[in-house]
């Protein structure tokens, strides 16, 4: 019986440098755990694959409390599971790796690391593909979660220069696309995109209002943003960097605070 079990996925050695990586024996007993190694340990019997931590840890409760107290009293600890706690218990306790596989097919199940802006944007873009790895329309694998009761999405106006439309996109309930063009984008609930605006390759979180005559490309719009009329995003990196956060991959993150709006504060 393990004191600690770590959920893991198989990744290429190149990708492994971005994860916490485990060295295991043939019985999946963990004998090494290193964060973002330049030379990741390979899986037994493989030459090009490593086991990466998913950040899912299952502890025996008493063992967890014991290790947290010990780490809290350790001078110089950064109090991090991957950097401090897990490496300190590997040699003295039973730590096993659990591969995240589909029980029926034996293939690796769907999982994405969304710990960066680029990864979060890419994971959302995958969902609107023709045949995504995670198919939200698969009735045999329903997602049971709370969902707000909202009216259906609505598309209004049908003039040549003012047509409410969305292509290669996912539009959630409560959204209104009013005389705007939405292409290859994902709108969460209760988003309004106003006339003469073009939105492309973007993720818009709930309760946003995008003004008229905007051009927005490859952006993530945070919840509750009111994007002013005429805003241009994603066409000039230098301009974007003066107002917003631009990721290494060129994704522009827009938050209410960046727009001078004070939201999400307790006081």
Secondary structure, 3 states (H helix, E strand, C coil): CCCEEEEEEEEEHHHHCCCEEEEECCCCEEEEEEECCCCCCCCCCCCCEEEEEEEEEEECHHHHHHHHHHHHCCCCCCCCHHHHHHHHHCCCCCEEEEECECCCCCCECCCCCCCCHHHHHHHHHHHCCCCCCCCCCCCCCCCCCCCCCCCCCEEECEECCEECEEECCEECCCCEEECCEEECCEECCCCEECCCCEEECCEECCCCEECCCCEEECEEECCCCEECCCCEECCCHHHHHHHCEECCCCCEEECCHHHCCCCCCCC
